[in-house]
């Protein structure tokens, strides 16, 4: 794993600043300004978070060389006592408006572009580049991430949904999967939009060797389950078909449905807990999306139970 000293040696042009006197809040994300331009500021603390920040930066470095989609540009390191506390990244993004999402042409274009990014991210070229770099360790990012959400699920959903999500984790683990480089947080808040077009992804700190089917499920849950079902219910299946036809690798449809159900339950829990996404806050209300997500969970619960039992 690359260390802080290596990063400084490789990036002498970056401005290195000390921690602000007001301190940094763990896991805080905000937009700031650097030389008159907007930058995304990510804060972290502790060795594990530092490693994730370094890993996220290194991933972006390799992606920018091997893929066509956009990734953030680092502009500043924030350090104290040789501990990396934050990487400030320049992110040029214009989140779509409610009117954009209601436009079926914009929506279809976004689905197509999302699939293109997934195919590039999961391509043999990028996978080989990442694996040969030694950047990624074979860690179970998926079980870590999903298990971490169980506490929130237990407090914000009913017992039936909570237990079903526990069974989903077990079923996926028992089924096994090929580990490939994955983003692991492919949602609308982390997408880069420029001039009305999806062009890339940021927030790579959760990337790792994991099941790429989960990336597909996260994208489908974020775009089609959330915005598609809300604004284009009559066209949803045609949008799903774009994903099914254009994804370049095979996947287990039952596993995909499990991931999507779990993500819908997590999204519902976050929103119920008052944590509405930045993109949704700009186009709707918590009340709208809570009602929408709950309906998705209720409608799919029985089918997912059958999928889990089949494993």
N, C-alpha and C positions, 0 to 999 in steps of 0.2 A: 504494500500500500504506500502510495506517495505520502511524504510527510510535509509538514509546514515549511521546513528549510528548503526542500526541493521546489516547492511552489514559489517561494520568494526568489530562488536562484533562476527559475525559468521565466519569471515575470517581473524583471527589474523595473519595467516601465509602469507597473501599477503603483498607485499612491497607497502607501501603508499608513493608516492613522490609528491612534490610540483610542481606547474606549471613551465615548463621551462622558463628561462628568455626571450627567444624569443617569448613566447606566443603560444597560440593554435589557429588554424583557425577553425571556426565553421563548423561542418559537414565534416571536412577533414578526409579522410581514407587513411592510408598508411601502408606499411609493414615496420616493424622495427626489432630489434634484442633484445632478452632477454636471457642472459646466453648462447650465441652462437647459439640460435635457433630463427627462424623467428616467429614473432608475428604480428597479425593484430592490428593496433592502431586505435581506434575510438575516435574522438573528438566531444564534444558537449558543449553547454553553455546554461545557464538558467534552471529554475526549470522543465519546460516541458521536456527538453532533458534529464535532470538528471533522471526524473521518467522513461523515456523510456529506458535509460541505465540500471537502476535498474530492471525494468520489464523484459528486455531482458535477464539479468543475471539470474534472478529467473526462467524464463521459461527454460533456458538451464539446470539449476539445476534439475528441475522436469523431463525434457526430458531424461537426462542422467540416471535417475533412472528407467524410465518406458519404454524406447524405445531402439532399437538396433542401430539406426543410430547415427553418430557422431555429436557432437556440440562442440563449442570452449571451451578451458580451460582458465579461467581468471588467469592472472599472476601478474597484477599490477593495483592499483587504482591511478589515478592522481587527486589530490584534492587541493583546495585552500579555506581557510575560511570555512571549513566543507561543501563545495559545490563540488559535484562530477563532474569533467570535462571530464573524460575519463576512460574507462576500456580497458586495453591492454589485448588482448586475443591471446593465442597461436593457430594458425591455420596452420596445415600441409596440404597444398593442392598443387597439380600439375595440372594446367589447361591443358586440352587436346590440342594437336597440330592440325593443319589443316589436317594432314594425319590421325590422330585419328578419326576426325569427318567424313572423307571420307570412313572410314572402316565400312561397314554395320553391322558387328558383334558387334563392339564397340557401334555403335549407338543403335542397338536393346537392348543390355545389359543395356545401360544408361536409355532407356525408361522404361524397366522393373524395374530397381532399383529405378527410380524416383517414379513410381507408388507404390512400396513397402514403400517408405518413406512417401508418401501421406497417405497411408492406416494406417501406424503406428501413424502418427501425428494426424489423425482424428479418431483414435480408441476410443472406449468407455473407455478403461483403462486410456489412457492419458487424455482424455477429463474430466473424473471424477476427476483425480488427480489435474489437473489445476484448475477446477472450485471450488473444495473443499478447495484449498489452499487460495482462496480469492485473488489470484494474479491478475486476470483479472477483469476489470470493463466492464460493457455492453456498450461500446462506439461504435459509428459508424465509425470504422476504414476505411471501404470501401468508404463511401461517402466523408470522409475527404481526403483520398488519391486521389480519382478520381477527385474531385473538384479542388484540389491543382494543378493538371496537366492541367486544362483548359486554364490557361493563356499561357502556353507554346504551347498548341495546337492552340490557336488563332493566334499566331505569326508565326508558322511554317507550318501549313496546310491551305488548302483553306477553305472558309466559309462553304461549304457543309459538309465537314468532321467534322469541329468544331461543327456545329449545330447538326449533327447526334450523336456526342459524348455526347452533353448535353442531348439529348433525351434518350440516353442509360442510363445515370445516373438516370433520372426520371423514366424510365420504370423499372429498377432494384429496385429502392426504392419503387415504387408502388406495385410491385410484392411481396415484402417481402421475408424473408428467415430466416431459423433457425440459430441462432448465435452459432457458435462452435469455439473452439480454432484454429487459423490459423496463418501461418507464414506471409502472406500478401506481401511477396517480393521474391517469389520463382523463381529466375532467375539464369542463368548460373554463373554470377559473384559471387553469394552467395552460390554456391555449393562446397562441399569439394570432391576433387578427390584424390585418393591414389592408386598408382600402376595401373593406367588405369581404375579405377572403382569408380563410384559415391558412396560415403560412408556417406555423411551428409550435413548439412546446417549450415551456420553462418549468422550473421547480423539479430538478432532476435528483434531489437528495434521496429519494426513495428508490431510485433505480437499482437494479441488481439482476442476478441470474434467477429467473422465476418462470412461471407458466405464462407464455404469451397470450394464451386464451383469456387470461384475466384482463390484459390490456384491451382486448376486443370488447369484453363485457363492460369494462369501465366506460369505454367510449360509447357503446350502444346505450348503456344506462343513462349517461349524461346527456347525449344528444337526442336519441329517439324516445327513450322512456320518459324523459323529463320534458324536453321542448317539443318533440314530435307528437307525443300523445296529447300534449296540452294544446298545441296550435294546429296540428294537421292530423287529427285522428283518422280521417278517411284515407290518408296516404301512408300511414305508418308501415303497413306491410310491404309496400313498394320500396320504402326507404330501407327496411330491414333486408330486402332482397339484394339491394346494392352491396351490402356488407357480405352477404352469403356468396354472391357471385364473384366479387372482386378481391376478396382476401386471398392471398397467394398460398396459404398453407392450410392443411386440414385441421379440424378441431372437433371435439366431442360436443354435439349440440346440448346434451343433458348437462354437462359440466358448465357450458356457457350459460345456460338458464339458471343454474345454481348461483354462479358468480353474480349474475344480474339481480337475482332476488335478494341476495345478501347485500349488494350495494344499494338497492332501493330501500331496504330496511335501515341501513346505516344512514343514508341521506335523510330519511324520515326522522330518525332519531336526532341527528344534528339539528335539523330545522325545528323540531319540537323543543329542543334545548335552547332555542334562540340563536342558533348559528346559521343564519341564512347565507348562501353563497353571495359573493360580490356581484356576479353576473345576474343572479335572480333578483337581488335587491334592486337592481337598476331597472328591471322590467316588470316586476310584479310584487306580490306581498307574501309574507310567511303563511298567512291564512290560505291563500290560493294553493301554494305548493304543498302544504301539509295535507290538505284535503286530496290533492291529486296523488301524492305518493301513497297515502293510506289506501286509496282505491286500488292502486296497482298491487300493493301487498295483499289485500283481501282477495282480489280476483285471481291471484296466482298461487296462493298458499297451497291449495289442494294438489295442483299439478306438480309443484316442487316437492311435496311430500312423496308423491309417487316416484319422482326421479331419484330422490334420496334412497327410498326403499329398494329401488332397482339395483343399487350398488351394495 
